[in-house]
């Protein structure tokens, strides 16, 4: 899936990802390619994603995520 992670200050990541884990308000959720459409708020925690063989982590305070079957857009602060 295409993954886009943006903060107010800069682009944190744009590219392909196989797996995305988000700290949603209702609890941690994992997104894979073909996930059902979803819009959720994010709470303080860590965004984790796998990009090839690399596992990346970004700490956030809050944010929003828009997920569809082809892409995930994450806005964070």
C-alpha positions as CSV (number, residue, x, y, z in Angstrom):
1,X,0.0,0.0,0.0
2,X,1.0,3.6,-0.4
3,X,1.7,5.3,2.9
4,X,1.8,9.0,3.5
5,X,2.7,10.4,7.0
6,X,2.7,14.2,7.4
7,X,3.2,16.5,10.4
8,X,2.5,20.3,10.3
9,X,6.2,20.9,9.8
10,X,7.3,18.3,7.3
11,X,6.8,15.1,5.3
12,X,7.7,12.2,7.6
13,X,7.3,9.4,5.1
14,X,6.0,8.9,1.6
15,X,6.3,5.5,0.0
16,X,5.3,1.8,0.0
17,X,4.6,-0.1,3.2
18,X,3.5,-3.7,3.8
19,X,2.2,-3.2,7.3
20,X,1.1,-0.1,9.4
21,X,0.3,-0.1,13.1
22,X,-1.5,3.0,14.6
23,X,-2.3,4.1,18.1
24,X,-6.0,4.7,17.5
25,X,-8.3,6.2,20.2
26,X,-10.0,2.8,20.6
27,X,-6.7,0.9,20.8
28,X,-3.9,-0.1,18.6
29,X,-4.9,-1.1,15.0
30,X,-2.9,-2.8,12.2
31,X,-3.5,-2.0,8.6
32,X,-2.5,-4.2,5.7
33,X,-3.1,-3.8,1.9
34,X,-6.8,-4.1,1.0
35,X,-8.0,-2.9,4.4
36,X,-11.6,-1.7,4.6
37,X,-12.0,2.1,4.4
38,X,-11.5,3.8,7.8
39,X,-11.1,7.2,9.3
40,X,-9.9,7.4,12.9
41,X,-8.4,9.7,15.4
42,X,-5.0,8.9,16.9
43,X,-3.8,9.2,20.4
44,X,-0.3,9.6,21.9
45,X,1.9,6.6,21.0
46,X,3.9,5.2,18.2
47,X,3.2,4.6,14.5
48,X,5.1,1.5,13.3
49,X,5.4,0.5,9.7
50,X,7.4,-2.0,7.6
51,X,9.1,-0.7,4.5
52,X,10.8,-3.5,2.8
53,X,13.1,-5.2,5.3
54,X,13.1,-2.0,7.5
55,X,10.9,-1.5,10.5
56,X,10.3,2.2,11.3
57,X,8.8,3.9,14.3
58,X,7.5,7.5,14.7
59,X,6.3,8.9,18.1
60,X,3.3,11.1,18.0
61,X,1.1,13.1,20.3
62,X,-2.1,13.0,18.3
63,X,-3.5,12.9,14.8
64,X,-5.9,11.5,12.2
65,X,-5.7,8.6,9.7
66,X,-7.6,8.0,6.5
67,X,-7.3,4.5,5.2
68,X,-8.6,3.0,2.0
69,X,-7.8,-0.2,0.0
70,X,-4.8,1.3,-1.8
71,X,-3.4,4.0,0.4
72,X,-3.1,5.3,4.0
73,X,-2.8,9.0,4.8
74,X,-1.7,9.9,8.4
75,X,-1.7,13.4,9.8
76,X,0.2,13.8,13.1
77,X,1.3,16.3,15.7
